Amino acid sequence: MKVISLGLGVQSTAMYFLSSKKVIERADHAIFADPGAELPRTYEILEFLQDWAELNDGIPIHVTNKHNLLEDLLKGVNSRGVKYSSIPAFSESGGMVQRQCTGEYKIRPVVNKIRELHGLKPRQRMPKTDVWLGITLDEIQRMKESQLPRIDYHYPLIEQRMTRGDCIKVFERFNFPIPPKSSCIFCPYHSDRNWKELKNTYPEEWETCIEVDNAIRDSSKKGSDDKMYLHRSLIPLERIEFADQQE
């Protein structure tokens, strides 16, 4: 089985188009692991793509949303209900805490859906499966070997010697809107430019980020003795004037 890991960013969405139209080998399925916290524009792209797939015999798109990262963060737990913040927030003790969100809310849901598509029972051995990742030449350093049992990673865009710019041309070719960068609205890896754009463009989502920032404050292993923040300055989001921050 060949499965596209569909992040709904530029690269993975372009790969979906190329595979659906058999410009490259056609995959069997595409899976979008929804953490419940993407930009509104990303969810619009998902709807556009689902409509396109229905009209153009696109590869079947499966959406997994069993676990909601936003809801869990506001509750102060991870995907297993354990008191812990899964995102790599900045701590007063220095640096960022360990990131678990990708594994818990992206990778694991994709693997579970693959098992479901294979029709497997619990603990039943999974057949070898190829998972396609949307990485281009300009970010080739992100390539890695799969550490997941019975799953191999493949990089069709690398094999085609494509760049992000080449992916943009794919959207022009299919008359499709260019997707935004896919990431959770409250991702601590945001630059000040990202935060400022979010604040100015998506006021409701900005308020949600403030809620998350306040919710994770005492969620480190040391609790209130080692507070955590979404922004590297260790200042609550609602108090930061991003216009005064160095870009």
Secondary structure as GFF3:
##gff-version 3
##sequence-region A 1 247
A	DSSP	beta_strand	2	5	.	.	.	ID=ss1
A	DSSP	alpha_helix	10	20	.	.	.	ID=ss2
A	DSSP	beta_strand	29	33	.	.	.	ID=ss3
A	DSSP	alpha_helix	40	55	.	.	.	ID=ss4
A	DSSP	beta_strand	61	64	.	.	.	ID=ss5
A	DSSP	alpha_helix	69	75	.	.	.	ID=ss6
A	DSSP	beta_strand	90	91	.	.	.	ID=ss7
A	DSSP	alpha_helix	101	102	.	.	.	ID=ss8
A	DSSP	pi_helix	103	107	.	.	.	ID=ss9
A	DSSP	alpha_helix	108	118	.	.	.	ID=ss10
A	DSSP	beta_strand	129	132	.	.	.	ID=ss11
A	DSSP	three_ten_helix	137	142	.	.	.	ID=ss12
A	DSSP	beta_strand	151	154	.	.	.	ID=ss13
A	DSSP	alpha_helix	156	159	.	.	.	ID=ss14
A	DSSP	alpha_helix	164	173	.	.	.	ID=ss15
A	DSSP	alpha_helix	192	201	.	.	.	ID=ss16
A	DSSP	alpha_helix	203	215	.	.	.	ID=ss17
A	DSSP	three_ten_helix	223	225	.	.	.	ID=ss18
A	DSSP	beta_strand	228	229	.	.	.	ID=ss19
A	DSSP	three_ten_helix	237	239	.	.	.	ID=ss20
A	DSSP	three_ten_helix	242	244	.	.	.	ID=ss21
###
